[in-house]
Amino acid sequence: METIETEIKNKNALSILRGLEKAKIIKLIKPKTKEKNTPVRHKGAITRERAVELIKKIEQSREEWEERTI
């Protein structure tokens, strides 16, 4: 058995490969990501507006902590 890496150019190629896998001719292996926590992986997790809102709240919280005299 041999493992090779391929680049799929379109959906038709993927469906052909899935058919070969269904016929037990090949086995499709999902690629392992080298970096598990890349920013691209989390892209779109929250909206831009929500991100701006969270940044403002964090800045406000930091200012409140700086004002504290404990």
Backbone as CSV, one residue per row, in Angstrom:
resi,resn,N_x,N_y,N_z,CA_x,CA_y,CA_z,C_x,C_y,C_z
1,MET,0.848,-1.170,0.000,0.000,0.000,0.000,0.893,1.232,0.000
2,GLU,0.466,2.275,-0.693,1.248,3.495,-0.819,0.352,4.696,-0.537
3,THR,0.883,5.690,0.142,0.140,6.905,0.435,0.697,8.030,-0.421
4,ILE,-0.211,8.735,-1.106,0.199,9.883,-1.910,-0.696,11.063,-1.580
5,GLU,-0.178,12.255,-1.807,-0.948,13.467,-1.565,-1.359,14.040,-2.914
6,THR,-2.625,14.436,-3.018,-3.119,14.987,-4.282,-3.825,16.309,-4.032
7,GLU,-3.909,17.116,-5.058,-4.673,18.354,-5.001,-5.913,18.172,-5.858
8,ILE,-7.072,18.380,-5.260,-8.333,18.199,-5.970,-8.714,19.524,-6.614
9,LYS,-8.926,19.494,-7.919,-9.179,20.718,-8.682,-10.647,21.125,-8.714
10,ASN,-11.562,20.159,-8.591,-12.980,20.523,-8.625,-13.820,19.464,-7.912
11,LYS,-15.109,19.734,-7.798,-16.015,18.834,-7.078,-16.192,17.498,-7.791
12,ASN,-16.080,17.498,-9.114,-16.216,16.241,-9.855,-15.111,15.264,-9.478
13,ALA,-13.901,15.778,-9.337,-12.776,14.923,-8.962,-13.008,14.334,-7.578
14,LEU,-13.520,15.164,-6.670,-13.788,14.677,-5.324,-14.862,13.592,-5.335
15,SER,-15.894,13.774,-6.135,-16.948,12.756,-6.179,-16.431,11.449,-6.781
16,ILE,-15.528,11.552,-7.754,-14.922,10.335,-8.318,-14.109,9.612,-7.247
17,LEU,-13.339,10.373,-6.484,-12.539,9.760,-5.415,-13.430,9.131,-4.346
18,ARG,-14.515,9.784,-4.024,-15.440,9.206,-3.038,-16.068,7.915,-3.561
19,GLY,-16.331,7.879,-4.866,-16.842,6.650,-5.466,-15.825,5.524,-5.379
20,LEU,-14.567,5.850,-5.615,-13.505,4.838,-5.484,-13.378,4.364,-4.041
21,GLU,-13.566,5.271,-3.107,-13.510,4.878,-1.709,-14.688,3.970,-1.363
22,LYS,-15.859,4.295,-1.881,-17.050,3.474,-1.634,-16.872,2.064,-2.200
23,ALA,-16.152,1.979,-3.331,-15.890,0.679,-3.946,-14.725,-0.046,-3.273
24,LYS,-14.202,0.564,-2.195,-13.095,-0.003,-1.420,-11.831,-0.183,-2.259
25,ILE,-11.620,0.747,-3.181,-10.411,0.742,-3.999,-9.346,1.631,-3.363
26,ILE,-9.794,2.756,-2.800,-8.884,3.674,-2.122,-9.476,4.058,-0.775
27,LYS,-8.665,4.712,0.050,-9.146,5.234,1.329,-8.762,6.702,1.387
28,LEU,-9.752,7.570,1.574,-9.489,8.996,1.685,-9.112,9.321,3.119
29,ILE,-8.031,10.067,3.264,-7.536,10.453,4.579,-7.581,11.967,4.662
30,LYS,-8.221,12.476,5.699,-8.278,13.927,5.873,-6.895,14.421,6.271
31,PRO,-6.455,15.544,5.697,-5.124,16.067,6.034,-5.079,16.571,7.467
32,LYS,-3.957,16.358,8.108,-3.760,16.847,9.467,-3.235,18.272,9.374
33,THR,-3.808,19.145,10.173,-3.337,20.520,10.173,-2.061,20.607,10.998
34,LYS,-1.101,21.340,10.483,0.173,21.466,11.175,0.050,22.358,12.396
35,GLU,-0.718,23.435,12.274,-0.941,24.342,13.387,-2.417,24.281,13.757
36,LYS,-2.690,23.810,14.957,-4.079,23.595,15.340,-4.824,24.877,15.662
37,ASN,-4.134,25.896,16.146,-4.823,27.115,16.568,-4.475,28.313,15.694
38,THR,-4.529,28.151,14.407,-4.234,29.272,13.525,-5.410,30.233,13.496
39,PRO,-5.135,31.528,13.323,-6.239,32.494,13.251,-7.192,32.211,12.097
40,VAL,-6.687,31.674,10.996,-7.536,31.389,9.839,-8.595,30.360,10.200
41,ARG,-8.238,29.441,11.046,-9.188,28.409,11.460,-10.397,29.008,12.181
42,HIS,-10.155,30.104,12.894,-11.224,30.732,13.668,-11.878,31.890,12.928
43,LYS,-11.486,32.122,11.711,-12.029,33.240,10.940,-13.542,33.088,10.787
44,GLY,-14.249,34.146,11.092,-15.698,34.132,10.960,-16.422,33.585,12.171
45,ALA,-15.692,33.278,13.237,-16.326,32.726,14.429,-17.246,33.761,15.075
46,ILE,-16.839,35.033,15.027,-17.701,36.113,15.502,-17.700,37.212,14.443
47,THR,-18.718,38.030,14.481,-18.811,39.102,13.493,-17.832,40.219,13.837
48,ARG,-17.532,41.026,12.842,-16.622,42.157,13.047,-17.204,43.120,14.087
49,GLU,-18.514,43.339,14.028,-19.163,44.247,14.970,-19.028,43.732,16.401
50,ARG,-19.222,42.445,16.571,-19.097,41.845,17.915,-17.654,41.933,18.405
51,ALA,-16.695,41.772,17.503,-15.289,41.871,17.882,-14.963,43.280,18.360
52,VAL,-15.467,44.290,17.656,-15.236,45.679,18.060,-15.875,45.940,19.421
53,GLU,-17.069,45.404,19.610,-17.764,45.558,20.892,-16.957,44.924,22.025
54,LEU,-16.421,43.746,21.797,-15.626,43.070,22.828,-14.337,43.828,23.127
55,ILE,-13.707,44.379,22.103,-12.483,45.155,22.312,-12.770,46.376,23.181
56,LYS,-13.894,47.044,22.919,-14.272,48.212,23.723,-14.507,47.821,25.173
57,LYS,-15.172,46.693,25.394,-15.433,46.249,26.761,-14.137,45.885,27.481
58,ILE,-13.208,45.272,26.766,-11.918,44.925,27.365,-11.153,46.182,27.745
59,GLU,-11.141,47.161,26.846,-10.462,48.428,27.140,-11.094,49.128,28.338
60,GLN,-12.420,49.115,28.411,-13.123,49.714,29.539,-12.752,48.991,30.833
61,SER,-12.702,47.677,30.795,-12.355,46.893,31.971,-10.925,47.195,32.425
62,ARG,-10.019,47.329,31.490,-8.626,47.654,31.836,-8.532,49.032,32.492
63,GLU,-9.279,49.985,31.956,-9.287,51.325,32.543,-9.829,51.290,33.971
64,GLU,-10.881,50.498,34.191,-11.456,50.390,35.532,-10.459,49.762,36.495
65,TRP,-9.694,48.789,36.041,-8.700,48.156,36.902,-7.583,49.133,37.247
66,GLU,-7.204,49.992,36.290,-6.151,50.963,36.543,-6.605,52.028,37.551
67,GLU,-7.901,52.324,37.579,-8.446,53.319,38.491,-8.582,52.794,39.918
68,ARG,-8.580,51.506,40.094,-8.771,50.901,41.417,-7.572,51.189,42.311
69,THR,-7.838,51.448,43.573,-6.767,51.653,44.556,-6.934,50.636,45.673
70,ILE,-6.344,49.515,45.488,-6.452,48.448,46.503,-5.173,48.399,47.289
